[in-house]
């Protein structure tokens, strides 16, 4: 009897020792941080278990030790380490120790991703689609028709391309009103609005904004960058008010537009003051510093800092801030930062420029879903201009700014885990 028990224990120990795990470290040793996220996503599509080790070596991934995973890492140039069962158990013990600000989150499924983009969209116009292409993470495109046809519930995660939800075409009128691309865009948007039964483009965008809000309330995850952040909330606040001037919608704005804003409809911001000058490249006082003052900034000294959260008690913001660096170089956009005093009290600030009113990265809950706003246009192109060439991400494999985007893409994979915490 004792012999059989000893044999069983030895057999069990042998199986633990021989059980293989693959660790994809996300610290400075990693050769390609961006493609590492793609490996984690790919593994989920193959029903391979993935654990996100929060705050362990930069937010590393632990995967079941299949040769297919190792082979895929080799193909994509991603550094990995093969571990025995004992080695993996030691790491899990370290991560889950009460005195360490770490935790393990099980990623359960590959989120189905949609990107809200116009038909003339190019992948390099937008940092999110650019990094998904590089990391080999699949996505589908939707626009106003799909949103109004209630197709958003098909998707777990929605990214808002750099859209102007106020219907003012990016407020590019002063600089580009005669440019062929601007004229073609306005014609296309107005034609589509009429096809959908709307008199104005701004009316379409307000309805789309409301539909997206319903999607979030029902459990969707929404992510936006640059002008899709503040214009989205402005469109919600101005749902019943005309804020567009004649060159944008054919008639003057409501003279009392500012007084008629309903901030209770906004997700993130409060007490917004609109920029009613139609020729100024700015929407409101949310953006800080204003777009027409960015020339005074020095890219050599422009940085923002990620906040540190408790991995065991605040897993959601911890996931969203995983990185190998906590000080990130800044980058500009039509909307670069958010004024701290205008952010609603129930919204979590994830990153800010220390000692200023400038907040770069925020997250909040609405209904059963979440929204995340990230200021700026391209984390590796300090002042991206219209017509600039696309960023070559093979030159920025360890970009901490792009990693924040990819954190958001994997975030919905842990949805059930988050709901339990």
C-alpha positions in Angstrom: 0.0 0.0 0.0 2.8 2.4 1.0 4.7 1.4 -2.2 1.6 2.2 -4.4 1.2 5.6 -2.7 4.8 6.5 -3.1 4.6 5.5 -6.8 1.5 7.7 -7.2 3.3 10.7 -5.6 6.4 10.2 -7.8 4.2 9.9 -10.9 2.4 13.1 -9.9 5.7 14.9 -9.2 7.0 13.7 -12.5 4.0 15.1 -14.4 4.5 18.5 -12.7 8.2 18.6 -13.6 7.5 17.6 -17.2 4.5 19.9 -17.7 5.8 22.6 -20.0 4.8 26.3 -19.9 6.0 29.1 -22.1 6.7 32.5 -20.6 6.7 35.5 -22.9 8.5 38.2 -20.9 7.5 41.8 -21.5 10.5 43.5 -19.8 13.5 45.0 -21.6 14.6 41.6 -22.7 11.7 41.1 -25.0 12.7 41.5 -28.7 9.3 42.6 -30.0 6.8 43.7 -27.5 4.1 44.6 -30.1 4.1 41.2 -31.8 4.1 39.5 -28.4 0.5 40.8 -27.9 -0.3 39.3 -31.3 1.0 35.9 -30.0 -1.3 36.1 -27.0 -4.2 36.9 -29.2 -3.3 34.1 -31.7 -3.1 31.6 -28.8 -6.6 32.5 -27.6 -7.9 31.8 -31.2 -6.4 28.3 -30.8 -8.0 27.7 -27.4 -4.6 27.8 -25.7 -4.8 29.1 -22.1 -3.1 32.4 -21.6 -2.4 34.0 -18.2 -1.5 37.7 -18.1 1.0 38.1 -15.2 0.3 41.7 -14.1 3.4 43.6 -13.1 5.6 40.6 -13.5 8.5 41.5 -15.8 6.5 44.2 -17.5 3.2 42.3 -17.7 4.4 39.0 -19.1 2.2 36.2 -20.6 2.3 32.6 -19.5 0.9 30.0 -22.0 0.5 26.3 -22.0 3.6 24.8 -23.4 2.7 23.7 -26.9 5.3 23.4 -29.5 3.0 25.4 -31.8 3.4 28.4 -29.5 7.1 28.2 -29.6 7.1 27.8 -33.3 4.8 30.9 -33.7 7.1 32.9 -31.5 10.1 32.0 -33.6 8.3 32.9 -36.8 7.2 36.3 -35.4 10.5 37.1 -33.7 9.1 37.1 -30.2 11.3 36.1 -27.3 10.0 33.3 -25.1 11.3 31.0 -22.3 10.4 27.4 -21.9 9.6 26.5 -18.3 9.1 23.3 -16.4 6.0 22.8 -14.3 8.1 23.5 -11.2 9.5 26.8 -12.6 6.1 27.9 -13.7 4.7 27.1 -10.2 7.4 29.2 -8.6 6.5 32.2 -10.8 2.8 31.8 -10.0 3.6 31.7 -6.3 5.7 34.9 -6.6 3.0 36.7 -8.5 0.2 35.7 -6.1 2.2 36.4 -2.9 0.3 39.0 -0.8 3.4 41.2 -0.4 3.9 41.6 -4.2 1.9 44.0 -6.3 1.3 41.4 -8.9 -1.5 39.0 -10.0 -2.4 36.5 -12.7 -5.4 37.1 -14.9 -6.7 34.4 -17.1 -7.5 35.5 -20.7 -10.5 33.6 -21.8 -11.3 34.3 -25.4 -10.0 36.3 -28.4 -12.2 39.5 -28.5 -13.9 40.2 -31.8 -12.7 43.6 -32.8 -14.4 46.4 -34.8 -12.9 49.7 -36.0 -15.3 52.6 -36.8 -13.8 54.1 -39.9 -15.1 55.9 -43.1 -14.9 54.0 -46.4 -11.9 56.0 -47.6 -9.9 54.8 -44.5 -6.2 53.8 -44.8 -4.7 51.6 -42.0 -1.8 54.0 -41.4 -4.1 56.9 -40.8 -4.7 55.5 -37.3 -2.3 54.2 -34.7 -4.7 51.4 -33.5 -5.2 49.9 -36.9 -1.5 50.3 -37.7 -0.5 48.4 -34.6 -3.1 45.7 -35.2 -1.8 45.2 -38.7 1.8 44.9 -37.3 0.8 42.6 -34.5 -1.4 40.5 -36.8 -4.5 41.0 -34.8 -7.6 40.7 -37.1 -10.3 43.3 -37.1 -13.4 44.3 -39.1 -14.5 47.7 -40.3 -17.8 49.4 -39.5 -19.2 52.8 -40.2 -22.5 54.7 -39.8 -24.6 52.2 -41.7 -23.5 49.2 -39.6 -23.9 51.2 -36.4 -27.4 52.4 -37.2 -28.3 48.8 -38.2 -27.4 47.7 -34.7 -24.5 45.5 -35.7 -22.2 46.6 -32.9 -23.3 43.9 -30.5 -21.5 41.4 -32.7 -18.2 42.8 -31.4 -16.5 42.7 -28.0 -14.3 45.8 -28.6 -14.8 48.9 -30.7 -12.2 51.4 -31.6 -13.2 54.9 -32.8 -11.0 56.1 -35.6 -10.0 59.7 -35.5 -13.6 60.8 -36.2 -15.1 64.2 -35.6 -18.5 63.3 -34.0 -19.5 67.0 -34.0 -20.0 67.0 -37.8 -17.4 69.8 -38.4 -15.1 67.6 -40.6 -12.2 67.9 -38.1 -12.4 71.7 -38.1 -9.9 71.7 -41.0 -11.9 74.3 -42.9 -9.4 77.2 -42.4 -6.4 75.2 -43.6 -7.8 72.6 -46.1 -11.2 73.7 -47.3 -10.0 73.8 -51.0 -7.9 70.6 -50.7 -9.3 67.8 -52.9 -9.4 65.3 -50.1 -11.4 67.7 -47.9 -13.9 68.4 -50.6 -14.3 64.7 -51.4 -14.8 63.9 -47.8 -17.5 66.5 -47.3 -19.3 65.3 -50.4 -19.1 61.7 -49.3 -20.3 62.4 -45.8 -23.2 64.5 -47.0 -24.3 62.0 -49.6 -24.3 59.2 -47.0 -26.3 61.3 -44.5 -29.0 61.8 -47.1 -29.0 58.1 -48.0 -29.5 57.3 -44.3 -32.4 59.8 -44.1 -30.7 62.7 -42.3 -30.5 66.3 -43.3 -27.2 67.0 -41.8 -24.0 65.1 -41.1 -24.0 66.3 -37.5 -27.3 64.7 -37.0 -26.0 61.3 -38.2 -23.0 61.6 -35.9 -25.1 62.4 -32.9 -27.3 59.3 -33.5 -24.2 57.2 -34.0 -22.7 58.5 -30.8 -25.9 57.6 -28.9 -25.9 54.1 -30.5 -22.3 53.6 -29.4 -23.2 54.7 -25.9 -26.0 52.0 -25.9 -23.4 49.5 -27.0 -21.2 50.3 -24.1 -24.1 50.2 -21.6 -25.0 46.7 -22.9 -21.4 45.5 -22.1 -19.2 46.7 -24.9 -15.7 47.9 -24.6 -15.0 51.2 -26.4 -11.6 52.7 -27.0 -10.9 56.1 -28.7 -7.9 58.3 -29.4 -7.3 61.9 -30.5 -10.3 63.8 -31.7 -12.7 60.8 -31.3 -12.4 61.4 -27.5 -13.6 64.9 -26.9 -15.8 65.2 -30.0 -17.6 62.0 -28.9 -18.6 63.5 -25.5 -19.4 66.9 -27.1 -21.8 65.2 -29.6 -23.6 63.5 -26.7 -23.9 66.8 -24.7 -25.1 68.6 -27.9 -27.6 66.0 -28.9 -30.4 68.5 -29.1 -28.4 71.6 -30.0 -26.9 72.8 -33.3 -23.2 73.8 -32.6 -22.1 73.8 -36.3 -21.5 76.9 -38.4 -22.8 77.4 -41.9 -19.7 76.1 -43.8 -20.3 72.7 -42.0 -24.0 72.2 -42.1 -25.5 75.1 -44.2 -26.9 77.2 -41.4 -25.6 79.1 -38.3 -25.3 77.4 -34.9 -27.8 78.0 -32.1 -26.9 81.3 -30.4 -27.4 79.7 -27.0 -25.6 76.5 -27.8 -23.2 76.7 -24.9 -26.1 77.1 -22.4 -28.0 74.2 -23.9 -25.3 71.5 -23.5 -26.4 68.6 -21.3 -23.3 67.3 -19.5 -25.2 64.5 -17.8 -25.1 62.7 -21.2 -21.3 62.8 -21.4 -19.2 59.7 -20.5 -16.0 61.4 -19.3 -16.3 65.2 -19.2 -18.2 67.9 -17.4 -18.7 71.7 -17.7 -17.2 71.9 -21.2 -16.8 75.2 -22.9 -17.2 75.0 -26.7 -14.9 76.7 -29.2 -17.5 78.3 -31.4 -15.0 79.9 -33.8 -15.5 77.8 -36.9 -12.0 78.6 -38.2 -10.1 77.6 -35.1 -8.7 74.1 -35.1 -10.1 73.2 -31.7 -13.4 71.9 -30.4 -13.5 73.0 -26.7 -11.4 73.6 -23.6 -11.0 69.9 -23.0 -7.9 69.7 -25.1 -4.8 71.0 -23.3 -2.6 72.5 -24.5 -4.8 73.8 -27.4 -3.9 72.6 -30.9 -2.7 76.1 -31.9 -0.2 76.2 -29.1 1.6 72.9 -29.6 4.4 74.6 -31.5 5.6 75.9 -28.1 6.2 72.3 -26.9 9.6 70.7 -26.9 9.5 67.0 -27.8 12.7 66.4 -25.8 11.0 67.3 -22.5 7.4 66.2 -23.3 6.6 63.1 -21.2 3.7 61.7 -19.3 3.6 59.3 -16.3 1.5 56.1 -15.8 -0.1 55.7 -12.4 0.5 52.5 -10.4 -2.5 50.5 -9.3 -3.0 47.5 -7.0 -2.9 44.4 -9.2 -4.9 42.4 -6.7 -7.6 45.0 -5.9 -7.7 47.1 -9.1 -7.0 44.6 -11.9 -8.7 46.6 -14.6 -6.5 49.8 -14.5 -3.5 47.6 -13.8 -4.1 45.7 -17.1 -4.5 48.9 -19.0 -1.2 50.3 -17.7 1.1 47.3 -18.2 4.4 48.3 -19.6 8.2 48.1 -19.3 8.3 51.8 -18.6 6.2 54.1 -16.5 7.3 57.4 -18.1 6.2 57.6 -21.7 7.3 60.2 -24.3 4.5 62.5 -25.4 3.0 62.8 -28.8 0.5 65.3 -30.3 -2.9 65.1 -31.8 -5.8 67.3 -32.6 -6.7 66.3 -29.0 -3.5 65.7 -27.1 -4.5 65.8 -23.4 -7.6 66.3 -21.3 -8.0 69.1 -18.8 -8.1 67.4 -15.4 -10.7 69.8 -13.9 -13.2 68.8 -16.6 -12.9 65.1 -16.0 -15.9 63.5 -14.2 -15.1 62.3 -10.6 -16.0 58.7 -11.4 -13.5 58.4 -14.2 -10.1 56.8 -13.4 -7.0 58.8 -14.5 -4.4 56.3 -15.8 -1.7 58.7 -16.9 -0.9 62.4 -16.6 1.8 65.0 -17.1 3.0 65.5 -13.5 2.5 68.9 -12.0 0.1 70.0 -14.7 -3.6 69.9 -15.7 -2.7 67.6 -18.6 -4.2 64.1 -18.4 -3.3 61.7 -21.2 -5.2 58.5 -20.5 -8.5 57.8 -18.8 -10.9 54.9 -18.2 -14.4 54.6 -17.0 -17.5 52.4 -16.7 -20.9 53.0 -18.2 -23.6 50.4 -17.6 -22.1 47.0 -18.1 -19.3 48.2 -20.3 -16.3 50.4 -20.3 -14.7 53.3 -22.3 -11.0 54.3 -22.5 -9.8 57.6 -23.9 -6.1 58.0 -25.0 -5.0 61.5 -26.2 -2.7 62.1 -29.1 -2.4 60.7 -32.7 0.6 58.4 -33.1 2.9 57.4 -30.1 6.0 57.2 -32.4 5.3 60.3 -34.5 5.5 63.4 -32.3 3.5 65.8 -34.6 1.8 63.7 -37.3 0.5 65.9 -40.1 -1.9 65.3 -42.9 -0.2 63.4 -45.7 2.7 62.2 -43.5 4.0 58.7 -44.4 3.0 55.8 -42.1 5.1 54.9 -39.1 7.2 51.9 -39.6 6.6 49.9 -36.4 9.4 47.5 -37.2 11.6 50.4 -36.0 9.6 50.7 -32.8 9.1 47.2 -31.6 9.3 48.2 -28.0 7.2 51.3 -28.1 5.6 51.8 -24.6 3.1 54.3 -26.1 1.8 51.6 -28.6 1.8 49.0 -25.8 -1.0 51.0 -24.0 -3.1 50.5 -27.1 -2.5 46.8 -27.2 -3.4 46.5 -23.5 -6.8 47.8 -24.4 -7.2 45.2 -27.2 -6.5 42.3 -24.9 -8.5 43.8 -22.0 -11.9 42.3 -23.1 -10.4 38.8 -23.1 -10.4 38.9 -19.3 -14.0 40.1 -19.2 -15.4 37.4 -16.9 -12.5 37.6 -14.5 -13.1 41.4 -14.2 -16.7 40.9 -13.5 -15.9 38.7 -10.5 -13.5 41.1 -8.9 
